[in-house]
Amino acid sequence: MKLRNIIKKITNPFLKAGLDFYYRKPRKYAYQDIEVLVHPEVFPPHLTLSTKILLDFISEKELQNKTFLELGCGSGIISLLASKKGAKVTASDINKTALEYLEKASKENNLEVACVYSNLFENLQGKHFDFIIINPPYYPKKPKNTKEEAWFCGEDFEYFKNLFQQLPSFISARVSPKALAEGQESNSYMILSEDCNIEKINSIALENGIQLKMVLQTKKSGEENFIFSIHSENGL
C-alpha cells in the first residue's frame, strides 16, 4: 500500500494503530543542516510530502529582513529555514507541545523564532507579515483533539471559513487585480493535495474575497500537490 493511502485512511483503526506505534516516541526530521525532534502529538512531516515541498519552495525565496509567519507550524522546521535565510519569523500553533519542541529546536539550531500560541490569527492581532506560509488540515471531519486538528478541518470546512475571513487583514504585501491578471504573485502561500476538495476550498475563499492562484504543481510518490498564492480580490 502506498504511503499516501495510509495517510488518507488515518482514521482506519488498524492503520491508526500502526502510526501510533511508529510515533510512540519523538523522531528526528532534518532538512539541509536543520534538525528538529517531532513529538508524537505533533503533525509528522516524515510520512507526508507537503513539508518537504514547502521547504524546497521556501529555500528559493529571498527572505532577508522579511517578516514571516508559519501559520500552524507543527514541527516548525519551515520557520527555522526561514530564520536561517534571514527572515524575522513568527511560528504559531494551537498545539502547545509543538511550540515547546520548536523553542528547543530554535536554541539547538541557533536560529531565532518567535513562538506564539494562537488559533489561526486570534493572538496575532495588530501584526502584518510580508510572507505567510500555510500547510492546512483539509480532511472534512470534526477533530476530536488537538492532534487531530492537524488533519481535519471540520465537517463543514470550518477551518477554511475562519481562515479566509481573517487572512486579508494580516497580509502586508497584497497584489491588485490588475497585477494578478499580469501574473504577479502575492507572498502568502498555501499547499493543498489532490486528496482534498480543492473546489470546495476555493469556493470558500471566493466567498470571502480571496483568490487562490496556483504557482506550483508537483507529483511525488504518485501524489499531486499544489502551492497556491493567496490574493485579496479587492487589492487593498
N, C-alpha and C positions, 0 to 999 in steps of 0.2 A: 504493500500500500504506500502511495506517495505521501511524503511528509505533509504536504498541503492538505490532503484529505484527512489526516489525523487531526490537524488543527481545525478544519471545518467541522469535524464531528466531536469537538472537545466535550460536549455535553453527554456523549455516549459514556455510560458508567464504566465500561471496561477500558476504553481508551483514556478516559479521565484518570482512572486508577494508575494506568501506566505513566502518564505525565506527572501525576503526583509523586510516584516513586522516583522518577528521574530527577524531579526537583525537590527531593526530600531534604536537600542541603543546598546552601548557596553555591553558585557555579560562576566561574570567571568567563568574561567576554571581553575580547580585545579588538581594537581597530588601530592600525598603524602602531604607534608606541603607547597608546592609551589603553588602560585596562580597568575594568570595573568588576565588582563582585555583585552578582544578581541574587537577591534573596528569593526564596521560593514563593513569597507572596507578591512578587513584582513581575510585571509583564516580561516574558522571556524572549530576548532577541535571538537566542540561539536557534529556535525552531520556526522562526518566521523570516520572511525576506525583507520586510518593509524597513527595518532599522538599517540594514546594510545598504539598501538602495538609497536611503536618505543620507547616510554617511558619505557615500560616494558623490551624491549630488551637492552636499554642503562643502565638501572638500574643494570644489572648483569655484566657490563663491568668494568674492572679495568682502571680507567681514571686518577689516581693521577699523576699530573705533566705532563700529555699528552697535546699536542696541539690539539685542537678540533675545527672543523668547521661545523656549521649547514648552509648548502647552501640553501638559500631560506627559512629563518627561520619562517616567518609568525608570530604567537603569541610568538615564542621564548621560549616556556616552555621546549623544549628539551635542548636548550642551558643552561637554568637555572639549569636543573637537572645535566647536565654535570659539570657545575661550582660547584654545591653542592658536587659532587663526586671528586672534586679536580683538574679538568682539567683547562687548560688555554684556554678560549673559545673565538672564534670569531663567530659572527652571522651576516650573510649577507642577504640582500633582495633588490629588486628594489622598494619595497613599503615603502616610507618614513614614512607613518603613522605607519606601523608595527614596524619600528625601533624606532620611538618616544615612542610608548607604551612599547616596550621592555626595553628601557632605564629607564623608570619609574618603571617598574616591577623589574628590577635588583636592583634598590635602595630600593624598598619596601621589597624585599625578602633578602636584604643584601648579594647579590651574584654578583660577578664581571663578566661582559660580555662586550666584545668589539664589538660594533655595526658598521657595515660597509655597506654603500650604494654601491651595486655592481650588475651589470648584469652578472650573473654567476661569472667568475673569473676576470672580467675586472679590478676591483680596488683591487685585491688581489695579484698583480704581486710581485714575489720575495718571497712569503711565501710558506711554506710547512707545512703539517699537519699530525699528527700521526693518527687522526681519522677524517673522513668526513662522514656526515650524509645527505642524500638527500631524501626529500619527494616531488617528481617532479609533475608538471602538466602533464597529459597524454592523455587528450581527444583531438583528432585531429580536431581542429578548430582554426581559427585565432582569437586571443583575441582582444577585442575592446578597452580595457582599462587596467590599472594596476591591478585592482581587478580580472579581468578575466584571467590575466597571471598566477594566482594560479591554474587555472583549465585547461586551454587549451595550448597545446604545439605547435600550428601552424598546418596548413592544411597538411603540408608535414613533420611533426615531427621535425620542425626546432630546437626546444629546445634541443632535444636529439642529433641532429647533432652537435650543438655548444658545448653541454656539453661534449660529448665523444672526441671531438677534443682537448678540453682544459684540461680535467681532468688529464691525465698522468703526466703532469709537476708539479702537486700540491700534489701528493701522496708521502709522505716521506717513508712510510713503505710499500714496494712492495714485492710481492711474486713471486719467479721464477716459470716457467712452471713445473719444477720437484716437487717443494713443493706443487704447486696447485694440481698436479696429486696425491700427497700423502694425500690430504685432508686439507691442511693448508688454512686458510682464510687470506684475507687482512684486513685492518682496515678501509676500505671505504665501506659504505653500502647505498643501495637504496631500498625503498619499492615500490612495484607495486601491483595493484589489478587485479583480474581476469577480471575486466571490461575493462582493457586496452589491446592494441595489443602488448602483450609481445614478440611475434615472430618478429614483425617489429622493436621493440626497440632493441631486441637482435641482429638483423641483422645490425642495425646502429652501435651498439657497436663493433661488429666484423670487420666492415669496417674500424674502427678507431683503431684497435689493442687492443680492450678492450674485456675481457671475463667476463661474469656475472655468478656467481656460487650461486645457491640457498642455503641459510643456515637456513632459517626458512619458514615454511608453516603453516598458521593458518586459521581457519574458525570461524568467529563470525558473528552472526546475518544473517546467510545464505550467507555470502560473504567470499571468499578466498583471502587472502593477502599473499604476498611473500616478504621476505627480501633477497636481493642478495648482496654478497660481490663482489667488483669490482676489477678486476685484469688487469694489463698491460701485454699483451701477450709476450712482449719482455723481461719482467722481469728486466728492468733497475732500 
